[in-house]
């Protein structure tokens, strides 16, 4: 450009000299043309330099100042005045393409597609390195497929000497054919001339100030990349590094979240089984699938020989491992862990003198962790996990496996006790034959007949039962069949084991009749004939109330055969007594069908029913029908379980320590148009009971398994927090979970009696991958992630959680089973 300016200035001087010689007039047109052309070319190049420099400064300023937005794009486009420029438009397009990518593959693809608009190349590869560059994961995009790189392989800096220059600050390496041997060995390039690239550009991709990946651009043309293009891509590398890290975090977040779901199911699966082999198979399966371990082994301690013996194995090489292998205490990491009672870890077994591989030809091991399984301070086994590459295990793995080891300790002791019980079962059975009867077993049998755990969205049930002896003849049945809920109560004459055995046989007949959805009068007819045919020689009879409630219409059809009146309390506190109009069952046979009296009423949501047996109504108990109505009125705003509990406790109090004359049974029922939850809990046992009820309720409302899992995890974590952190395991304190469960959403509140905490701290929680396995806060992190709303009140003592269950709701978290 400077040359053109000087040349245009020199032309007039040349013209003057020519005029003096007399030849100037002949060359005048040429001189004028050259002068104008030189001046125009110089001006054009000068202004082009100014425009390009201004646009470069603008793009660089936008890169380092703030994120791009629509207004900024419009402003930049206006300044460019339609000029397409790699430093301006290219930077904007590429940064927008890289934003919010959820995987490294997506980053590579987006980068390839956006760069192709400005730079010609045949292949783009991002090689993401692990810590220390021990392992490479390649993510490639193929705009023009010219041959395939080999799959990701383990490399180190020694195989690529140029890597050291990147560590020392080099910004790029540009290679043109012929390639040197080191580069060819690193890339394992094809020998075929029509497929091998002619130019390779390698740039380090930084993260946190250090190179963490390589960006490789290949072209089948020589000298394919200009300096301007190289400078432009160099400026992009730190943004590429950020995009890769964000994608890694998103993938890791998804993986950790899935792992947490699986781990939350392990305790129940481990503790439910009494088969040691099944326990390890189940545990090993989940650990291998969720955390990518190679093999999981369970060693048990032989106290007599003071050795470890291999009891079971799960994993890639499990079929080739000999069960029964023995190791001395202190031999290998397993023996050292058993002897010291603390975990032993090695991430480089090849150079670790403590490591001992009993199967060197079968089991490739480079990382190993051995966790002692202890009960009451003594080591009873070792959980041993191995991996075929170095550097596998960290603090998260130690925390996880120690938790699993504690669960295994309890499960192993339970399994041992179960085996001992089985060994003595024959002796126990022989002993039972010499007893007049096992009242405890019979009592448990009768309890199994009562509807203690009945769950239905439209019915809340509470039952209290105290037999005169260990066992009695009082009976209740609540069952769901189609659109009907059967509500039954009965009392066999007499009490004790005889009445209980008769009632057990009658129960089977009642279940058969209900399964056919028979009208209560037909149920009573068949039960009457069953008693008359099978128990007439005993002189027994049954007072019997049988009803069925239509959950869609509220129609209650019933028959009362000699039983106590059933009290129905409407929402306005008015009372209806469903009194007897028939003989007790079993007294008549042929004549009974002629005398059946049946009736029906309409029950509206909010109404309650109170059913009871005659052991509750006598002078000593202080109860009659009017007293029960009075209690219903007094407790109309209380939960049904409080009604039944108050009636039974007051009856016991009135006895003043004397023995009751008969069995006592009270059933309190409320009919609802939605599923309401109100449960009191103070221990983990209570939480398990409530969780089973919630899961059963969700299934009746046709929730899918994903929605059930969300409700289960959220409520379980919040209830555990109440018992563990709120009450600090003080069983004297009570927490409450209450709310509603609908077909399309649920909202539940958990409130405890703890000291509370700073609610503002909750807002600081986020699903930071590094914090998922910390000692506290995991329940809140998980719950906030999977529900639609969670907020605290009352100084942190009260938490409300809400979630929509429709699959069409945007933003829902998909939970894999």
C-alpha positions in Angstrom: 0.0 0.0 0.0 2.9 2.4 0.9 4.5 1.6 -2.5 1.4 2.7 -4.4 1.2 6.0 -2.5 4.8 6.8 -3.2 4.4 5.7 -6.9 1.4 7.9 -7.4 3.3 10.9 -5.9 6.3 10.3 -8.2 4.4 10.2 -11.5 4.0 14.1 -11.7 7.7 14.5 -11.4 8.3 12.0 -14.2 5.8 13.9 -16.3 7.6 17.2 -15.9 10.9 15.7 -17.0 9.2 14.2 -20.1 7.7 17.6 -21.0 11.1 19.1 -20.9 12.3 16.6 -23.5 9.3 17.2 -25.7 7.8 13.7 -25.3 5.4 14.6 -22.6 2.5 15.5 -24.8 2.5 12.2 -26.5 2.4 10.3 -23.2 -0.1 12.6 -21.4 -3.1 10.2 -21.4 -1.1 7.4 -20.0 0.4 9.5 -17.3 -3.0 10.7 -16.2 -4.4 7.2 -16.1 -1.5 5.8 -14.1 -1.7 8.6 -11.6 -5.5 8.1 -11.0 -5.1 4.3 -10.7 -2.3 4.4 -8.2 -4.1 6.9 -6.0 -7.3 4.9 -6.1 -5.5 1.6 -5.2 -3.7 3.2 -2.3 -6.8 4.7 -0.9 -8.8 1.5 -1.2 -6.1 -0.6 0.6 -5.8 2.1 3.3 -9.5 2.2 4.1 -9.8 -1.5 3.9 -7.0 -1.8 6.6 -8.9 0.7 8.8 -12.3 -1.2 8.5 -10.7 -4.6 9.1 -8.8 -3.4 12.2 -12.0 -1.8 13.6 -14.0 -4.9 13.1 -11.3 -7.1 14.7 -11.2 -4.8 17.8 -15.0 -4.9 18.0 -15.1 -8.7 17.8 -12.3 -9.0 20.3 -14.0 -6.6 22.7 -17.3 -8.5 22.4 -15.5 -11.8 23.1 -14.0 -10.5 26.4 -16.7 -8.2 27.7 -20.1 -9.8 28.0 -22.3 -12.6 26.5 -23.8 -12.0 23.1 -27.5 -11.2 22.7 -29.8 -10.2 19.9 -29.3 -6.5 20.3 -25.5 -6.9 20.3 -25.7 -8.9 17.1 -27.9 -6.3 15.4 -25.4 -3.5 16.5 -22.4 -5.5 15.2 -24.2 -6.2 11.9 -25.0 -2.6 11.4 -21.3 -1.5 12.0 -20.1 -4.2 9.5 -22.4 -2.7 6.9 -23.0 -6.1 5.3 -19.3 -7.1 5.2 -18.8 -10.8 6.1 -15.7 -11.2 8.2 -14.4 -14.3 9.9 -13.3 -12.4 13.1 -16.7 -10.8 13.6 -19.5 -12.9 12.2 -17.5 -16.2 12.6 -17.0 -15.6 16.3 -20.6 -14.8 16.9 -21.9 -17.9 15.0 -19.5 -20.3 16.6 -20.1 -19.1 20.2 -23.9 -19.4 19.6 -23.5 -22.9 18.2 -21.5 -24.1 21.2 -23.9 -22.8 23.9 -25.8 -25.3 26.0 -24.6 -28.5 24.4 -25.3 -31.5 26.6 -22.6 -33.9 25.3 -19.0 -33.7 24.0 -20.2 -35.3 20.7 -22.7 -32.4 20.4 -19.9 -29.9 21.0 -17.8 -31.4 18.2 -20.7 -31.6 15.8 -21.8 -28.0 16.4 -18.2 -26.7 16.2 -17.7 -28.5 12.9 -20.9 -27.3 11.3 -20.3 -23.6 12.3 -16.6 -23.5 11.3 -17.3 -24.9 7.9 -19.0 -21.7 6.9 -15.7 -19.9 7.3 -12.9 -22.5 6.9 -12.5 -25.4 4.6 -11.4 -28.6 6.2 -12.2 -32.3 5.8 -12.3 -33.5 9.4 -12.5 -32.1 12.9 -11.6 -34.1 16.0 -11.7 -33.1 19.7 -9.5 -35.4 21.9 -10.5 -35.0 25.5 -8.0 -36.1 28.0 -8.3 -37.6 31.5 -6.3 -36.2 34.4 -2.6 -36.7 33.5 -3.4 -37.6 29.9 -3.6 -41.3 30.8 -6.7 -41.8 28.5 -8.0 -40.1 25.5 -11.7 -39.9 24.4 -12.1 -38.8 20.8 -15.2 -36.9 19.5 -15.1 -36.5 15.7 -17.2 -34.8 13.1 -16.9 -35.8 9.4 -18.1 -33.2 7.0 -16.1 -35.1 4.3 -15.2 -38.7 5.3 -11.6 -39.3 4.2 -10.7 -42.3 6.4 -11.2 -43.3 10.0 -9.1 -42.6 13.0 -8.7 -45.6 15.3 -10.9 -45.8 18.4 -9.8 -43.9 21.6 -6.7 -45.4 23.1 -4.5 -44.8 26.1 -1.6 -42.5 25.4 0.8 -40.3 27.4 2.9 -37.2 26.7 5.9 -39.3 25.8 4.2 -40.6 22.6 3.7 -37.0 21.4 6.7 -34.9 22.3 5.1 -31.7 20.9 2.6 -31.9 23.8 5.3 -30.4 26.1 5.5 -27.3 24.0 1.7 -26.8 24.5 2.2 -27.1 28.3 4.9 -24.4 28.0 2.6 -22.0 26.2 2.7 -22.9 22.4 -0.6 -21.8 20.8 -0.7 -24.3 17.8 1.2 -26.8 15.7 0.8 -26.8 11.9 1.9 -29.9 9.9 2.1 -30.2 6.1 3.2 -33.4 4.3 5.5 -35.2 4.6 4.7 -35.9 8.3 7.4 -36.8 10.8 7.4 -40.2 12.3 6.3 -39.0 15.8 3.2 -37.3 14.4 2.3 -40.3 12.3 2.6 -42.6 15.2 0.5 -40.4 17.4 -2.4 -40.1 14.9 -1.9 -43.6 13.4 -2.5 -42.1 9.9 -3.6 -44.1 6.9 -0.9 -45.2 4.5 -3.2 -44.8 1.5 -2.4 -41.5 -0.3 -6.0 -40.8 -1.4 -7.2 -40.9 2.2 -4.4 -39.4 4.2 -4.8 -35.7 5.1 -2.2 -33.3 3.5 -2.4 -30.6 6.3 -3.0 -31.0 10.0 -3.6 -28.1 12.5 -3.3 -29.1 16.2 -4.3 -26.6 18.9 -4.5 -27.1 22.7 -7.9 -26.5 24.3 -7.4 -25.0 27.8 -9.5 -25.5 30.9 -8.7 -23.7 34.2 -5.5 -22.4 32.6 -4.1 -25.8 31.6 -4.4 -27.7 28.3 -7.0 -30.4 28.7 -7.8 -31.4 25.2 -6.6 -31.2 21.6 -8.5 -29.7 18.7 -7.4 -31.2 15.4 -8.4 -29.9 11.9 -7.4 -32.0 8.9 -7.5 -31.0 5.2 -6.7 -33.0 2.1 -5.2 -29.8 0.6 -1.7 -28.5 1.2 -1.3 -25.2 3.1 -5.0 -25.3 3.8 -5.1 -22.9 6.8 -4.2 -19.2 6.7 -2.7 -17.3 9.6 -5.9 -15.3 10.0 -7.8 -18.6 10.3 -5.3 -20.0 12.8 -5.5 -16.9 14.9 -9.3 -17.0 14.8 -9.5 -20.6 15.9 -6.9 -20.0 18.7 -9.2 -17.3 20.1 -12.0 -19.9 20.1 -10.2 -22.6 22.1 -10.9 -21.3 25.6 -14.6 -21.1 24.7 -14.4 -24.7 23.3 -12.8 -25.7 26.6 -15.7 -24.2 28.6 -18.3 -25.9 26.3 -16.5 -29.2 26.8 -16.4 -28.8 30.6 -20.1 -27.8 30.7 -21.0 -30.8 28.6 -19.0 -33.1 30.8 -20.8 -31.7 33.9 -24.2 -32.2 32.3 -23.3 -35.8 31.4 -21.9 -36.5 34.8 -24.9 -34.9 36.4 -27.2 -37.2 34.5 -25.0 -40.2 35.4 -24.8 -39.3 39.1 -28.5 -38.7 39.3 -29.2 -42.1 37.8 -26.7 -43.6 40.2 -28.4 -42.0 43.2 -31.7 -43.4 42.2 -30.3 -46.9 42.0 -28.4 -46.5 45.3 -31.7 -45.4 47.0 -33.2 -48.8 46.2 -30.3 -50.9 47.4 -31.0 -50.8 51.2 -34.4 -52.4 50.8 -33.2 -54.9 48.3 -30.2 -56.0 50.4 -32.1 -56.2 53.7 -35.1 -58.0 52.3 -33.1 -61.1 51.4 -31.9 -63.8 53.7 -29.8 -65.5 51.0 -26.2 -64.4 51.2 -25.4 -65.3 47.5 -28.4 -63.5 46.3 -27.5 -60.4 48.4 -24.0 -60.2 46.8 -25.3 -60.9 43.3 -27.9 -58.1 43.7 -25.4 -55.7 45.2 -22.6 -56.4 42.7 -24.9 -56.1 39.8 -26.0 -52.6 40.7 -22.4 -51.5 41.6 -21.0 -52.7 38.3 -23.9 -51.3 36.1 -24.0 -47.9 37.9 -20.4 -47.2 38.6 -18.6 -49.1 35.9 -16.6 -51.4 38.2 -15.2 -54.6 36.6 -15.6 -57.1 39.4 -17.0 -57.3 42.9 -16.0 -60.0 45.4 -17.2 -61.0 48.9 -14.7 -62.5 51.2 -15.8 -63.9 54.6 -13.7 -64.4 57.7 -12.9 -67.9 59.0 -12.4 -67.2 62.7 -11.0 -70.7 63.4 -8.3 -70.7 60.7 -7.9 -66.9 60.8 -8.2 -66.7 57.1 -10.4 -65.1 54.4 -12.2 -67.3 52.0 -13.8 -66.1 48.7 -17.6 -66.7 49.1 -19.0 -65.1 45.9 -18.0 -63.0 42.9 -19.8 -60.8 40.3 -18.4 -59.2 37.2 -16.6 -59.6 33.9 -14.3 -62.4 35.0 -16.6 -64.0 37.6 -17.1 -67.2 35.7 -13.3 -67.8 35.7 -12.8 -67.3 39.4 -12.6 -70.3 41.8 -14.9 -69.8 44.8 -13.3 -70.9 48.0 -9.9 -69.2 47.4 -8.2 -68.5 50.8 -6.0 -65.6 51.8 -4.2 -65.1 55.1 -5.0 -62.2 57.4 -2.7 -59.5 56.2 -2.2 -61.0 52.7 -3.0 -58.6 49.8 -5.2 -55.6 50.2 -8.1 -57.8 51.2 -6.2 -59.4 54.1 -4.8 -56.1 55.2 -8.3 -54.5 55.3 -9.6 -57.5 57.4 -6.7 -57.3 59.8 -6.6 -53.6 60.3 -10.4 -53.1 60.2 -10.1 -50.2 57.8 -10.3 -49.8 54.0 -7.2 -50.3 51.7 -7.0 -48.6 48.3 -4.5 -48.7 45.5 -4.9 -46.9 42.1 -1.6 -48.3 40.8 -1.5 -52.0 41.8 1.4 -52.8 39.5 3.8 -50.8 41.7 2.0 -51.3 45.0 3.9 -53.9 47.2 0.7 -54.5 49.2 -1.2 -55.9 46.2 -1.5 -59.6 45.6 -3.4 -61.0 42.6 -4.4 -64.6 43.2 -5.5 -64.9 39.5 -2.8 -63.1 37.5 -3.7 -65.0 34.3 -7.4 -64.4 34.6 -8.0 -61.1 36.4 -6.5 -57.9 35.1 -6.3 -55.5 38.0 -4.7 -52.0 38.1 -7.0 -50.4 40.7 -8.4 -52.1 43.8 -10.3 -51.1 47.0 -11.0 -53.4 49.9 -13.7 -52.4 52.5 -14.0 -54.3 55.8 -17.5 -55.5 56.7 -17.8 -55.1 60.4 -20.5 -56.0 63.0 -20.2 -55.0 66.7 -16.6 -53.9 66.1 -15.4 -57.2 64.6 -14.6 -57.8 60.9 -16.8 -60.5 59.5 -15.9 -60.1 55.8 -14.4 -57.8 53.1 -16.1 -56.2 50.1 -13.4 -56.2 47.4 -13.9 -54.2 44.1 -11.3 -54.2 41.3 -10.9 -52.3 38.0 -8.6 -53.0 35.0 -7.2 -49.5 34.6 -5.3 -47.2 36.9 -6.7 -44.2 38.9 -10.3 -45.5 39.2 -11.2 -45.0 42.8 -11.6 -41.8 44.8 -13.3 -40.5 48.0 -16.7 -40.9 46.5 -16.1 -44.6 45.9 -14.9 -45.0 49.5 -18.0 -43.3 50.9 -20.3 -45.3 48.7 -18.7 -48.7 49.3 -18.5 -48.2 53.1 -22.2 -47.5 53.1 -22.8 -50.7 51.1 -20.5 -52.6 53.5 -22.5 -51.5 56.5 -25.7 -52.7 54.8 -24.1 -56.0 54.0 -23.0 -56.5 57.6 -26.6 -56.2 58.8 -27.8 -58.4 55.9 -25.2 -61.1 56.6 -26.1 -61.2 60.3 -29.8 -61.5 59.4 -29.1 -64.3 57.0 -27.0 -66.1 59.6 -29.8 -65.8 62.2 -32.3 -67.0 59.6 -30.2 -70.1 58.8 -29.9 -70.9 62.5 -33.7 -70.6 62.9 -34.2 -73.0 59.9 -31.9 -75.5 61.6 -34.0 -75.5 64.7 -37.4 -75.4 63.0 -37.9 -79.1 63.1 -37.3 -79.2 66.8 -39.6 -76.2 67.3 -42.4 -77.9 65.2 -42.1 -81.1 67.3 -42.4 -79.1 70.4 -45.5 -77.3 69.2 -47.3 -80.6 68.7 -47.1 -81.2 72.5 -48.6 -77.8 73.3 -52.4 -77.3 73.6 -52.1 -74.5 71.1 -49.8 -71.8 70.0 -51.8 -68.7 71.0 -49.1 -66.4 69.7 -49.2 -68.0 66.2 -53.0 -68.0 66.2 -53.0 -64.3 67.2 -50.8 -63.4 64.3 -53.0 -65.4 62.0 -56.1 -63.5 63.2 -54.2 -60.1 62.9 -53.5 -61.0 59.3 -57.2 -61.2 58.6 -57.9 -57.7 59.8 -57.5 -54.8 57.3 -54.7 -53.0 59.1 -53.1 -51.7 55.9 -56.1 -51.0 53.6 -55.4 -48.1 51.3 -57.8 -46.5 48.8 -58.0 -42.9 47.5 -61.6 -42.5 48.5 -61.4 -44.2 52.0 -59.4 -43.6 55.1 -59.5 -46.4 57.6 -58.3 -46.8 61.2 -58.7 -50.0 63.2 -58.1 -50.8 66.9 -58.5 -54.4 68.3 -57.9 -55.8 71.7 -59.0 -59.5 72.2 -60.1 -60.7 75.7 -57.4 -63.4 75.5 -54.5 -63.6 73.1 -57.0 -64.3 70.4 -60.7 -63.8 69.7 -63.6 -64.1 67.3 -64.1 -60.4 66.3 -63.6 -59.8 62.6 -63.5 -56.9 60.1 -63.0 -56.9 56.3 -62.5 -54.0 53.9 -61.8 -54.9 50.3 -61.8 -53.1 47.0 -63.5 -54.8 44.1 -64.3 -52.9 40.9 -66.1 -49.7 41.7 -67.2 -51.0 45.1 -65.5 -51.0 48.5 -66.9 -53.8 50.8 -67.0 -52.8 54.5 -67.7 -55.8 56.7 -67.7 -56.4 60.5 -68.7 -59.5 62.4 -68.5 -61.3 65.8 -68.5 -65.0 66.4 -70.3 -66.0 69.6 -67.8 -66.8 72.3 -64.2 -65.9 72.3 -60.7 -67.5 72.5 -59.1 -69.8 70.0 -62.4 -71.6 69.1 -64.0 -68.4 67.9 -60.8 -67.4 66.1 -60.6 -70.7 64.2 -64.3 -70.5 63.1 -63.8 -66.9 62.0 -60.7 -67.9 59.9 -62.8 -70.4 58.0 -65.6 -67.8 57.5 -63.1 -65.3 56.2 -62.2 -67.5 53.3 -65.8 -67.8 52.3 -66.4 -64.0 52.6 -63.3 -63.3 50.3 -64.7 -65.7 47.7 -68.1 -64.0 47.7 -66.7 -60.5 47.6 -64.5 -61.4 44.6 -67.7 -62.1 42.7 -69.1 -58.6 43.5 -72.2 -60.0 45.1 -74.8 -57.8 46.8 -74.4 -57.8 50.6 -77.7 -59.7 51.0 -76.3 -62.5 48.7 -73.0 -62.5 50.7 -75.0 -62.9 54.0 -77.1 -65.7 52.4 -74.1 -67.8 51.5 -72.2 -67.1 54.7 -75.3 -68.2 56.7 -75.4 -71.5 54.8 -71.7 -72.0 55.2 -72.0 -71.7 59.0 -75.1 -73.9 59.2 -73.4 -76.6 57.2 -70.0 -76.6 58.8 -70.4 -75.4 62.4 -74.0 -76.2 63.4 -72.8 -78.9 65.8 -70.9 -76.3 67.8 -73.9 -74.1 68.4 -72.1 -71.0 67.1 -73.6 -68.0 65.3 -72.3 -64.8 63.8 -73.5 -61.2 64.2 -72.8 -59.7 60.8 -72.8 -56.3 59.1 -72.0 -56.3 55.4 -72.0 -53.3 53.1 -70.6 -52.1 49.8 -69.9 -48.5 48.9 -69.9 -47.3 45.2 -66.9 -45.0 44.9 -68.4 -43.2 41.9 -71.9 -42.5 43.2 -71.6 -42.8 47.0 -74.4 -45.4 47.1 -74.0 -47.6 50.2 -75.9 -51.0 50.1 -76.0 -52.9 53.3 -77.5 -55.7 55.5 -77.3 -55.9 59.3 -77.8 -59.4 60.7 -78.0 -59.1 64.5 -74.9 -56.8 64.8 -74.5 -53.5 66.7 -75.8 -50.4 64.9 -73.3 -48.9 62.5 -73.1 -45.1 63.0 -72.9 -42.8 59.9 -72.0 -39.2 60.6 -72.7 -36.7 57.7 -70.5 -33.7 57.2 -73.1 -31.5 58.9 -72.8 -33.8 62.0 -76.2 -35.3 61.5 -76.4 -39.0 62.4 -77.8 -42.1 60.7 -77.9 -45.5 62.6 -77.8 -48.6 60.3 -79.5 -51.0 62.7 -80.2 -54.7 62.5 -83.2 -56.1 60.8 -82.2 -59.7 60.6 -81.3 -62.7 62.7 -77.6 -63.5 63.3 -76.1 -65.9 60.7 -76.0 -69.6 61.4 -79.2 -69.8 63.4 -81.5 -70.5 60.5 -80.9 -72.3 57.2 -84.0 -73.0 55.1 -86.0 -70.0 56.5 -83.2 -67.4 56.3 -83.6 -66.3 52.7 -87.2 -65.5 53.4 -86.3 -63.0 56.1 -83.4 -61.1 54.6 -83.9 -57.3 55.0 -81.6 -55.1 53.0 -81.3 -51.3 52.6 -79.2 -48.5 51.1 -78.4 -44.9 51.7 -76.3 -42.3 49.8 -73.1 -41.3 51.5 -71.6 -37.9 50.6 -67.8 -37.1 50.7 -66.7 -36.2 54.2 -69.1 -38.6 55.9 -67.8 -41.1 58.5 -68.8 -44.5 59.6 -68.1 -46.1 63.0 -68.3 -49.9 63.3 -67.7 -51.8 66.5 -68.4 -55.1 68.3 -70.5 -55.6 71.4 -67.4 -56.0 73.7 -67.2 -52.2 73.6 -70.8 -51.7 74.8 -71.3 -52.6 78.4 -71.6 -50.9 81.8 -68.0 -51.4 82.7 -66.6 -49.8 79.5 -68.8 -46.8 80.0 -70.0 -46.9 76.4 -73.3 -47.0 74.7 -74.5 -45.7 71.4 -75.1 -42.1 72.6 -71.6 -41.9 74.1 -70.1 -43.0 70.7 -72.2 -40.3 68.9 -70.9 -37.7 71.4 -67.3 -38.7 70.7 -67.9 -38.5 66.9 -69.2 -35.0 67.3 -66.3 -34.0 69.5 -63.7 -35.4 67.1 -65.4 -34.4 63.9 -62.4 -32.2 62.9 -59.9 -34.9 63.9 -58.4 -37.7 61.9 -60.1 -41.1 61.8 -57.2 -42.7 63.6 -57.6 -40.3 66.5 -61.3 -41.2 66.8 -60.6 -45.0 66.9 -57.6 -44.5 69.3 -59.6 -42.3 71.7 -62.5 -44.7 71.8 -60.3 -47.7 72.6 -58.1 -45.9 75.1 -61.1 -44.5 77.0 -62.6 -48.0 77.1 -59.4 -49.4 78.6 -59.2 -46.6 81.1 -62.8 -47.2 82.2 -61.9 -50.9 83.0 -59.5 -49.6 85.6 -57.1 -52.5 85.1 -59.8 -55.2 85.2 -60.0 -57.8 82.4 -62.5 -57.1 79.7 -65.5 -59.4 79.4 -65.2 -59.8 75.6 -63.1 -58.9 72.6 -63.2 -55.2 71.6 -63.0 -54.0 68.0 -63.4 -50.5 66.6 -63.2 -49.5 62.9 -63.4 -45.8 62.0 -63.9 -44.9 58.3 -64.1 -41.7 56.3 -65.4 -41.5 52.7 -63.5 -38.8 50.6 -63.6 -37.5 47.1 -59.8 -37.3 47.0 -56.8 -39.0 48.7 -55.9 -37.2 51.9 -52.8 -38.1 53.8 -52.3 -37.5 57.5 -49.7 -39.6 59.2 -47.7 -39.2 62.4 -44.1 -40.6 62.5 -41.2 -40.6 64.8 -38.9 -43.4 63.5 -37.6 -45.0 60.4 -40.0 -47.8 60.9 -42.9 -45.4 60.7 -41.4 -43.9 57.5 -41.3 -47.3 55.9 -44.9 -47.9 56.8 -46.0 -44.6 55.4 -44.0 -45.1 52.2 -45.7 -48.4 51.5 -49.0 -46.7 51.9 -48.1 -43.9 49.5 -46.8 -46.3 46.9 -49.9 -48.4 47.1 -52.1 -45.3 46.9 -50.3 -44.0 43.8 -50.7 -47.4 42.0 -54.5 -47.2 42.7 -54.5 -43.7 41.1 -52.8 -45.2 38.0 -49.5 -43.3 38.5 -46.7 -44.6 36.3 -43.6 -46.0 37.9 -41.6 -42.8 37.2 -44.1 -40.7 39.0 -44.3 -43.2 41.9 -40.5 -43.0 42.2 -40.5 -39.2 42.4 -43.1 -39.2 45.2 -41.3 -42.0 47.0 -37.8 -40.4 46.9 -39.1 -36.9 47.7 -41.2 -37.8 50.7 -38.7 -40.4 52.0 -35.8 -37.9 52.0 -37.9 -35.2 53.7 -39.2 -37.5 56.4 -35.7 -38.9 57.1 -34.5 -35.3 57.5 -37.3 -34.7 60.0 -36.3 -37.7 62.1 -32.5 -37.5 61.7 -31.8 -33.7 61.6 -35.0 -32.2 63.0 -35.5 -34.6 66.0 -32.0 -36.0 66.2 -33.5 -39.5 66.6 -35.6 -38.4 69.6 -38.5 -40.9 69.5 -40.5 -38.8 72.0 -41.0 -36.1 69.3 -43.6 -36.5 66.6 -43.6 -35.3 63.0 -46.6 -35.1 60.7 -46.9 -35.6 56.9 -50.2 -34.4 55.5 -51.8 -33.2 52.2 -53.6 -34.5 49.2 -52.8 -36.9 46.4 -54.8 -36.3 43.2 -54.7 -38.1 39.8 -52.7 -35.4 38.2 -50.7 -33.9 41.0 -49.9 -34.2 44.7 -49.0 -31.7 47.5 -47.6 -32.9 50.8 -46.3 -31.0 53.9 -43.9 -32.5 56.4 -43.6 -30.7 59.8 -41.3 -31.7 62.7 -40.8 -30.5 66.3 -37.0 -29.8 65.8 -35.1 -26.6 66.4 -35.2 -25.6 62.7 -32.4 -24.0 60.7 -31.6 -21.0 58.5 -33.9 -21.3 55.5 -31.7 -19.0 53.4 -29.1 -21.7 53.3 -31.5 -23.9 51.3 -31.4 -21.4 48.4 -27.6 -21.9 48.2 -28.0 -25.6 47.4 -27.5 -26.6 43.8 -26.8 -29.9 42.2 -23.1 -29.4 42.1 -21.5 -32.6 41.0 -18.7 -32.3 43.5 -21.2 -31.9 46.4 -23.6 -34.8 45.6 -21.8 -37.2 47.9 -21.1 -34.9 50.8 -22.3 -35.9 54.3 -25.4 -33.7 54.3 -27.7 -31.9 52.0 -28.0 -34.7 49.5 -31.7 -35.3 50.2 -32.5 -31.6 49.6 -30.5 -31.5 46.4 -32.2 -34.6 45.1 -35.7 -33.5 46.1 -35.3 -30.0 44.6 -34.1 -31.6 41.4 -37.0 -34.0 40.9 -40.1 -32.1 42.1 -41.8 -29.1 40.7 -41.9 -27.0 43.9 -40.3 -27.2 47.3 -40.3 -24.5 50.0 -39.7 -24.2 53.7 -41.6 -22.4 56.4 -41.7 -22.0 60.2 -37.9 -21.5 60.5 -37.2 -24.7 58.5 -39.4 -27.0 60.5 -42.1 -27.2 57.8 -41.4 -28.2 54.2 -44.0 -28.4 51.4 -43.4 -30.4 48.2 -45.6 -30.4 45.2 -45.3 -32.3 41.8 -47.4 -32.6 38.7 -47.7 -36.2 37.4 -48.8 -35.6 33.8 -46.2 -36.7 31.3 -47.0 -33.7 29.2 -45.8 -31.2 31.8 -42.7 -29.3 30.4 -39.5 -29.5 32.3 -40.1 -32.9 34.0 -37.1 -35.0 34.9 -37.1 -38.4 33.2 -36.1 -41.1 35.7 -34.9 -44.4 34.3 -35.9 -47.5 36.2 
